[in-house]
Structure formats: structure tokens, C-alpha cells
Amino acid sequence: MIKSIKTNLDVIEAMLYYWQATSEKEKVGESYILSIGDFPEMKYVYGDEFDKESVRKVLSAISNREILNSESKKERKFWNNNMWMLEDLEFTNMMIRPLKVLNLNQMVDRLNSLNPDKDFEQIEVIFVPGHMDEYIIDKNKLVINFFRVMPDLYEEGKVRIGDKDLLDYLEEKLVKLVNS
């Protein structure tokens, strides 16, 4: 039986510092960049053509104001997504602010009613700086590609993923998680 739903923004918080420092033309140290790749949550974006070295290569290139020279579509997408964050930090903050106050525990009863035998005490919703996938379900974890979060430019605090309001989107994916 599910007792709580936890939101994990650890990697995004680390990336926020990186984006802020880089946008202010500060040099982000290699050890900090390597620490981002070492977050356990980053394993969800690793696979063919993209690993910890990819994170280091892309973020170092951006921080050093170098052109990324890569044949990997995933590395180029990750580079593009990170450059997009640097274009307008206020837009980036509009993406992050609603996630920081996200409380999904109101969904616990509904999820338990759909599958009362699910043996997870806690579900974790993890936001990561991804490249291709919109989301990944792994046991009791729902991993969301942060770059898919889109703020509403006309309604402060409102964000969407795809064509759905954030809460509706998360509920749909959490239902899928408990029924898997």
C-alpha cells in the first residue's frame, strides 16, 4: 500500500547552479560537472551513446564556450537542451518553481484504490535533465525529463508536459506505474 509520493529534484537543483554560473560566464569546475554525472538518478538517462562521460563532455563544452563535436544524437540533444536553459534563466525558473512546491500526496488514495495490492510504500517522482525520453517508469519510480516541462507564459505558476497540465500528466503516469 502506497503511503506517500516523494518528489526528487536533486539533479535539477545541481543543474540550476550550473546554468546560473554558466550564464554569468563563471567557470564551472570539472569536479562539479563530474558530480552531476555521478548522481544516482542520472542512470535513467544513460544508455547507448550517452553516459557519465557524455554529461562531462557536453557540460564542459558549454561551460568553456566550445562547440560540441559529437556524432551522438543524444549528446547533441542534451547540449541543445542545456543551451536552451541558458538563453533565459527566468524561463528556466518558471519551469522549476512549480516543481519545488509540488505535493502529490493527494493522489495516494486514488492510486491505492486502483491497485491496493501494490507493495510500494513510497513512490518517487524524479526530475532529470534528459535527452530523448519524456518519462521512464522503473518499479516505484517515475522519472520525468525536466526539459519537457513547459511553463504557461500567460498564467504564472502553471506548467504543462506535452498537451497536459502537470498534475494531470503526473497522475496519468502514476496510474500507469501502479498498474504495471
Backbone as a ProteinNet text record, in pm:
[ID]
protein_1_A
[PRIMARY]
MIKSIKTNLDVIEAMLYYWQATSEKEKVGESYILSIGDFPEMKYVYGDEFDKESVRKVLSAISNREILNSESKKERKFWNNNMWMLEDLEFTNMMIRPLKVLNLNQMVDRLNSLNPDKDFEQIEVIFVPGHMDEYIIDKNKLVINFFRVMPDLYEEGKVRIGDKDLLDYLEEKLVKLVNS
[TERTIARY]
83.3	0	87.8	55.9	133.5	98.6	203.1	182.2	217.2	310.5	349.9	409.7	413.2	475.5	577.2	701.8	812.1	855.5	885	938.5	1088.6	1166.8	1312	1362.2	1415.7	1470.3	1621.1	1687.7	1829.7	1916	1900	1983	1947.7	1820.7	1778.4	1833.8	1837.2	1896.1	2044.3	2115.7	2257.2	2272.7	2185	2189.5	2156.5	2067.6	2032.1	2155.7	2237.1	2361.9	2449	2462.4	2543.2	2492.4	2360.3	2303.9	2326.1	2305.6	2324	2469.2	2560.5	2702.5	2748.9	2707.9	2749.4	2692.3	2567.8	2507.7	2576.3	2635.1	2708.3	2855.2	2888	3021.7	3124.5	3076.6	3167.9	3211.9	3332.8	3383.4	3332.5	3260.7	3214.1	3321.8	3370.3	3480.6	3445.6	3547.8	3531.3	3478.2	3522.9	3477.1	3326.8	3275.6	3132	3055.4	3105.3	3040.6	3040.6	3153.1	3160.1	3061.6	3041.7	2947.7	2804.2	2770.7	2636.3	2617.5	2718.4	2711.5	2707.5	2754.7	2757.9	2627.1	2533.7	2405.8	2344	2297.2	2236.2	2116.2	2044.1	1925.8	1961.7	2086.8	2128.7	2134.1	2136.5	2141.8	2023.8	1915.5	1797.1	1814.3	1912.1	1935.2	2054	2122.4	2238	2194.8	2273.5	2247.4	2335.2	2287.3	2363	2388.9	2511.2	2552	2546	2515	2508.2	2538.5	2643.3	2685	2743.9	2809.9	2869.1	2968.9	3044.6	3141.8	3069.9	2952.8	2873.1	2831.9	2787.5	2748.9	2868.8	2983.7	3104.5	3141.8	3143	3183.2	3091.6	2961.2	2864.9	2870	2861.5	2858.9	2991.4	3103.1	3233.5	3241	3194	3195.3	3114.6	2998.2	2914.2	2983	3032.8	3097.8	3221.5	3294	3415.8	3389.1	3262.3	3222.1	3283.7	3281.1	3334.8	3219.7	3244.4	3147.3	3153.2	3037.6	3033.3	3059.1	3157.6	3190	3151.8	3030.6	2983.2	2895.3	2911.5	2825.8	2698.8	2696.5	2585.1	2463.4	2353.6	2230	2187.5	2206.6	2168	2255	2384.1	2471.9	2435.5	2405.8	2366.8	2234.3	2140.5	2011.3	2032.5	2117.1	2147.9	2214.7	2304.9	2370.3	2266	2179.6	2076.1	1983.2	1940.1	1851	1917.3	2044.7	2114.7	2139.3	2167.9	2184.3	2052.9	1943.2	1810.5	1787.7	1831.4	1815.2	1893.1	2005.7	2091.8	2039.7	1951.5	1900.7	1821.4	1743.5	1657.1	1637.4	1716.6	1707.9	1573.9	1507.2	1375	1277.1	1288.1	1206.1	1238.8	1367.9	1411.8	1351.2	1355.9	1297.6	1146.6	1081.6	937.1	907.9	1003.2	988.6	1008.2	1102.9	1141.6	1048	1005.1	925.4	806.7	722.2	607.9	649.2	763.4	810.6	857	912.6	962.4	850.4	731	618.4	519.8	560.9	474.4	448.4	321.6	282.1	183.6	227.8	146.5	74.8	87.1	26.2	-126.2	-188.4	-333.9	-376.1	-280	-310.6	-299.8	-249	-222.6	-348.9	-459.2	-582.3	-631.4	-629.8	-675.4	-586.5	-456.5	-364.3	-381.9	-402.4	-426.6	-556.9	-658.3	-786.3	-775.5	-682.4	-664.6	-591.4	-499.6	-422.3	-382.8	-475.8	-449.2	-340.2	-305.2	-203.9	-61.8	-48.6	85.4	169.1	289.1	369.2	467.8	445.7	531	477.3	564.1	522.6	535.9	635.2	658.4	682.9	628.1	657.9	745.7	843.5	931.2	916	889.9	884.5	1014.2	1096.5	1230.6	1235	1284	1304.4	1453.6	1486.3	1625.3	1641	1762.9	1788.4	1813.2	1709.6	1719.5	1753.3	1738.6	1763.1	1645.8	1616.4	1515.5	1382.6	1386.6	1264.2	1189.5	1057.6	975	962.2	948.2	939.6	984.6	1018	1056.4	990.1	935.4	882.7	977.4	1025	1114.9	1069.6	997.4	941.2	858	903.7	825.9	872.7	943.1	996.1	937.8	893.5	852	956.7	1030.7	1138.8	1091.5	1095	1044.8	1161.3	1163.2	1262.5	1224.6	1305	1278.4	1259.8	1331.9	1325.6	1189.9	1104	969.5	868.7	908.9	821.5	815.5	693.6	675.6	588.9	643.7	562.1	461.8	350	249.5	292.4	316.8	365.4	258.6	132.8	23.7	-34	-2.5	-56.8	58	98.7	213.7	193.2	297.1	293.9	232.4	180	117.9	218.1	233.7	322.5	252.4	303.5	246.9	360.9	323	411.9	330.2	383.5	305.2	182.1	67.2	-56.8	-137.1	-74.7	-146.4	-91	-181.4	-141.7	-50.3	47.7	146.3	81.7	-14.8	-75.7	-151.6	-222.1	-292.6	-194.1	-85.8	17.2	76.4	114.4	175.1	77.3	-48.8	-148.3	-161.8	-167.3	-178.3	-59.6	61.1	180.6	189.1	142.4	143.4	41.2	-71.7	-169.7	-105.9	-32.2	37.5	140.4	209.5	309.2	245.7	136	75.1	8.5	-27.5	-89.7	11.1	137.9	239.7	287.2
-118.3	0	124.7	215.8	338.7	433.5	487.4	581.6	724.4	740.4	875.9	877.5	998.3	1021.8	1133.9	1102.2	1195.9	1254.4	1383.6	1449.3	1468.7	1429.8	1439.1	1534.6	1647.5	1748.4	1765.7	1667.7	1681.3	1717.5	1647	1674	1810.7	1844.7	1973.5	2088.7	2073.1	2175.8	2193.5	2082.9	2091.1	2158.4	2125	2185.4	2334.2	2372.8	2514.4	2596.8	2548.1	2619.2	2626	2514.5	2510.7	2613.2	2615	2708.6	2852.9	2883.1	3019.8	3063.2	2980.6	3014.7	3029.4	2938.2	2941.8	3065.1	3099.7	3216.9	3346.1	3344.2	3461.6	3455.7	3364.7	3346.5	3305.2	3242.8	3185.3	3049.1	3011.7	2879.7	2778.8	2678.6	2571	2463.5	2428.8	2333.8	2195.4	2128.3	1993.3	1897.9	1916.3	1827.1	1844.3	1967.1	1988.9	1921.9	1938.2	1876.7	1724.5	1668.5	1523.7	1479.1	1561.9	1525.2	1516.8	1597.6	1590.2	1453.4	1410	1279.2	1163.8	1187.6	1082.4	1067.9	1159.6	1145	1010.9	932.7	803	817.2	927.8	949.3	963	998.7	1015.8	883.4	771.3	641.1	623.1	695.1	681.2	744	831.1	889.6	824.3	733.5	666.2	544.8	515.9	401.8	413.3	361.3	370.2	516.2	549	682.5	790.8	757.2	862.4	802.8	857	808.8	925.2	893.6	999.1	1083.5	1019.8	1093.2	1189.3	1151.5	1240	1365.5	1346.2	1460.6	1553	1495	1575.4	1650.3	1577.7	1637.5	1754.1	1733.3	1836	1956.4	1932.2	2044.2	2119.4	2049.1	2116.7	2203.9	2152	2230.3	2358	2347.7	2466.1	2564	2514.3	2599.3	2668.9	2598.6	2653.8	2732	2746.6	2817.9	2755.7	2622.4	2548.9	2486.2	2462.8	2393.3	2244.8	2182.3	2039.1	1964.3	1878	1797.4	1653.5	1613.8	1480.5	1425.2	1297.5	1227	1175.6	1177.8	1121.4	1215.1	1163.7	1241.9	1278.1	1186.7	1211.2	1318.8	1318	1423.1	1558.3	1561.7	1687.9	1739.6	1649.7	1688.6	1742.8	1676.2	1721.7	1859	1879.1	2009.1	2116.2	2083.6	2177.3	2214.2	2114.2	2139.4	2230.1	2206.8	2288.2	2429.6	2444.4	2578.6	2656.2	2586.7	2647.2	2702.4	2628.2	2674	2802.1	2815.7	2932.8	3057.5	3040.6	3154.8	3251.7	3198.1	3282.6	3213.8	3254.2	3188.4	3212.3	3321	3342.1	3236.5	3201.2	3093.4	2961.7	2936.1	2815.2	2813.3	2925.9	2934.2	2913.8	2957.2	2934	2784.6	2709.6	2564.6	2498.7	2549.5	2486.8	2521.3	2648.5	2693.5	2603	2567.8	2481.7	2341.9	2295.3	2163	2162.7	2275.5	2284.9	2276.3	2314.9	2312.5	2199.9	2111.1	2001.7	1904.2	1881.8	1783.9	1688	1565.2	1465.9	1370.9	1392.8	1300.4	1295.1	1396.9	1392.4	1281.4	1226.1	1119	979.2	969.5	839.3	753.8	809.6	731.3	676.9	760.7	715.7	603	618.3	515.5	384.8	394.5	274	206.5	285.2	225.8	151.8	195.5	130.6	-2.3	-9.4	-131.5	-143.5	-188.4	-194.2	-293.4	-382.9	-483.6	-439.3	-320.1	-272.8	-264.1	-318.4	-330.4	-214.7	-100.8	15.7	97.3	130	223	366.1	387.7	522	515.5	613	632.9	757.8	752.9	867.8	922	1050.9	1119	1198	1159.5	1214.7	1298	1419.5	1503.8	1504.6	1471.9	1466.2	1546.5	1596	1663.7	1558	1518.7	1408.7	1455	1363.6	1397.9	1352.9	1225.1	1178.1	1141.2	1055.8	1004.5	1113.7	1108.6	1201.6	1155.4	1024.8	969.1	823.6	772.2	632.6	583.8	463.6	400.8	287.2	290.5	186.2	149.4	39	-9	101	156.9	259.5	400.9	415.3	546	589.4	713.9	779.1	886.2	869.7	960.7	1048.1	1178.5	1274.9	1355.2	1370.8	1456	1601.5	1668.7	1807.4	1898.8	1872.8	1960.1	1955	1863.5	1855.6	1941.2	1994.8	2081.4	2217.7	2262.3	2389.4	2484.3	2599	2695.5	2764.5	2800.9	2879	3025	3087.2	3224.8	3325	3281.5	3373	3349.7	3236.9	3205.8	3161.1	3250.5	3225	3100.6	3020.6	2901.3	2779.6	2795.7	2683.9	2625.3	2493.6	2425.7	2306	2265.3	2153.4	2060.7	1939.2	1846.7	1795.9	1817.5	1785.5	1873.6	1812.8	1890.7	1882.5	1837.3	1818.2	1907.7	1951.3	2019.4	1925.1	1979.4	1898	1793.5	1833.6	1737.4	1628	1663.9	1562.8	1465.9	1519.2	1436.3	1339.3	1391.8	1307.1	1201.5	1239.8	1142.1	1029.5	1065.1	964.1	866.8	919.8	833.8	754.5	810.5	737	622.3	644.6	537	424.1	461.6	363	286.5	357.8	296.1	193.4	230.6	136.7	19	34.9	-75	-160.5	-123.9	-201.4	-321
0	0	0	-87.7	-101.8	13.3	77.9	187.3	148.5	54.2	15.4	-124.4	-180.7	-310.6	-290.4	-313.1	-292.1	-425.6	-426.7	-545.1	-525.4	-624.9	-616.9	-725.1	-680.7	-771.6	-753.7	-694.3	-660.4	-781.5	-890.8	-1008.5	-1067.4	-1068.3	-1124.3	-1040.3	-908.6	-821.9	-855.2	-876.4	-913.6	-1050	-1142.6	-1275.5	-1269.7	-1180.6	-1168.2	-1134.9	-1040.8	-1011.1	-1136.9	-1206.8	-1328.7	-1430.8	-1454.8	-1552.8	-1510.7	-1382.3	-1334.2	-1348.5	-1300.3	-1306.3	-1451.3	-1535.8	-1676.4	-1746	-1715.8	-1780.1	-1736.7	-1617.1	-1567.2	-1606.5	-1698.5	-1753.8	-1649.2	-1541.4	-1443.1	-1494.3	-1461.7	-1499.2	-1396	-1442.6	-1354.3	-1355.9	-1238.9	-1228	-1278.3	-1327	-1379.3	-1272.1	-1147.9	-1040.3	-1015.6	-1028.6	-1011.9	-1126	-1246.1	-1362.5	-1347.9	-1303.8	-1282.4	-1175	-1072.6	-965.1	-1017	-1117	-1176.6	-1242.2	-1315.4	-1380.4	-1282.4	-1159.1	-1056.9	-978.2	-995.2	-925.2	-963.9	-865.4	-898.6	-991.6	-983.2	-1066.8	-1214.9	-1243.2	-1382.4	-1458	-1385.7	-1454.1	-1549.1	-1523.2	-1607.8	-1745.4	-1762.2	-1894.2	-1963.9	-1895.4	-1954.1	-2036	-2135.3	-2222.5	-2344.9	-2456.9	-2581.1	-2616.3	-2647.7	-2693.1	-2585.9	-2461.7	-2359.6	-2222.8	-2157.6	-2026.2	-1946.3	-1833.7	-1749.9	-1828.2	-1914.7	-1995.7	-2090.6	-2138.5	-2223.7	-2147.6	-2023.4	-1940	-1923	-1889	-1869.3	-1996.5	-2109.2	-2236.2	-2274.6	-2264.7	-2305.7	-2212.3	-2082.2	-1988.2	-1985.9	-2003.2	-2011.2	-2135.2	-2247.9	-2371.8	-2355.4	-2294.4	-2274.4	-2180.6	-2067.8	-1969.1	-2026.7	-2113.2	-2173.8	-2301.8	-2338.5	-2459.9	-2585.4	-2587.9	-2701.5	-2780.1	-2905.9	-2990.2	-2954.4	-2942.8	-2916.6	-3046.2	-3043.2	-3159.1	-3125.6	-3164.5	-3130.4	-3241.5	-3265.9	-3361.4	-3293.7	-3161.9	-3086.2	-3086.7	-3135.1	-3136	-2993.9	-2898.8	-2760	-2697.1	-2725.2	-2672.8	-2732.5	-2861.2	-2925.6	-2869.6	-2843.9	-2785.2	-2643.3	-2564.8	-2429.1	-2434.3	-2527.7	-2545.8	-2578.5	-2672.8	-2715.7	-2599.7	-2522.9	-2409.4	-2306.1	-2278	-2179.6	-2230.5	-2357.3	-2414.4	-2405.4	-2425.2	-2415.7	-2274.5	-2171.3	-2033.6	-2009.3	-2076.7	-2057.1	-2126.5	-2224.4	-2300.1	-2214.1	-2119.4	-2036.9	-1902.1	-1803.7	-1673.5	-1605	-1637.9	-1577.9	-1629	-1755.7	-1812	-1741.7	-1722.4	-1650.5	-1510.6	-1442.9	-1308	-1310.4	-1418.3	-1431.4	-1445.8	-1497.1	-1508.7	-1372	-1295.7	-1169.1	-1053.4	-1044.1	-928.2	-895.1	-990.3	-956.1	-910.5	-956.5	-916.4	-771.5	-727.4	-589.8	-486.4	-523.7	-429.2	-460.1	-547.2	-590.1	-475.5	-446.4	-344	-409	-426.1	-496.2	-401.5	-272.3	-175.8	-185.6	-246.6	-263.5	-360.1	-433.6	-528.7	-467	-345.1	-282.7	-273.8	-224.6	-209.2	-343.1	-444.7	-577.5	-629.6	-615.7	-664.4	-587.8	-457.2	-377.5	-416.4	-452.5	-491.8	-625.2	-711.1	-840.7	-828.6	-734.5	-716.6	-569.2	-485.4	-341.7	-302.2	-393.6	-362.2	-398	-452.4	-489.6	-363.3	-367.2	-245.6	-225.2	-289.2	-268.6	-151.5	-56.8	48.3	-0.8	-86.1	-137	-286.8	-356.6	-498.1	-504.9	-594.2	-610.6	-752.4	-762.5	-891.5	-902.4	-998.9	-1014.6	-1142.7	-1131.3	-1249	-1281.1	-1406	-1450.2	-1579.9	-1605.3	-1733.3	-1840.7	-1907.7	-2003.3	-2143.2	-2236	-2376.3	-2461.5	-2471.4	-2565.1	-2498.4	-2397.3	-2335.6	-2259.1	-2268.4	-2192	-2047.2	-2028.8	-1894.5	-1898.1	-1779.4	-1762.4	-1634.1	-1637	-1516.1	-1479.2	-1355.4	-1305	-1164.2	-1154.5	-1027.4	-962.9	-849.6	-779.2	-814.3	-924.7	-963.8	-1098.4	-1101.2	-1224.4	-1251.9	-1360.1	-1394.6	-1509.8	-1488.5	-1587.2	-1643.5	-1774	-1839.1	-1810.8	-1729.6	-1690.3	-1811	-1917.7	-2034.7	-2104.3	-2066.8	-2124.3	-2047.9	-1933.3	-1853.7	-1922.7	-1953.5	-2023.1	-1941.1	-1903.5	-1829.4	-1921.5	-1861.7	-1932.7	-1922.7	-2034.5	-2034	-1991.4	-1986.8	-1953.4	-1814.9	-1753.7	-1621.6	-1530.8	-1442.6	-1356.1	-1270.8	-1261.5	-1178.3	-1244.7	-1364	-1433.9	-1533.5	-1529.4	-1623.6	-1685	-1800.4	-1874.2	-1915.9	-1943.1	-2012.7	-2129.8	-2248.4	-2367.5	-2370.8	-2393.8	-2400.4	-2271	-2161.5	-2035.5	-1924.9	-1837.7	-1715.6	-1636.6	-1566.1	-1495.1	-1404.5	-1321.7	-1229.6	-1303.6	-1409.7	-1488.9	-1553.5	-1604.3	-1666.8	-1564.8	-1447.5	-1344.7	-1295.2	-1279.5	-1235.7	-1338.8	-1465.6	-1571.9	-1567.3	-1549.3	-1546.6	-1417.3	-1305.1	-1179.4	-1182.2	-1248.3	-1267.3	-1347.2	-1449.8	-1531.7	-1446.5	-1358.6	-1270.5	-1177.7	-1112.1	-1017.1	-1086.5	-1212.4	-1286.1	-1363	-1353.8	-1427.2	-1346.3
[MASK]
++++++++++++++++++++++++++++++++++++++++++++++++++++++++++++++++++++++++++++++++++++++++++++++++++++++++++++++++++++++++++++++++++++++++++++++++++++++++++++++++++++++++++++++++++++

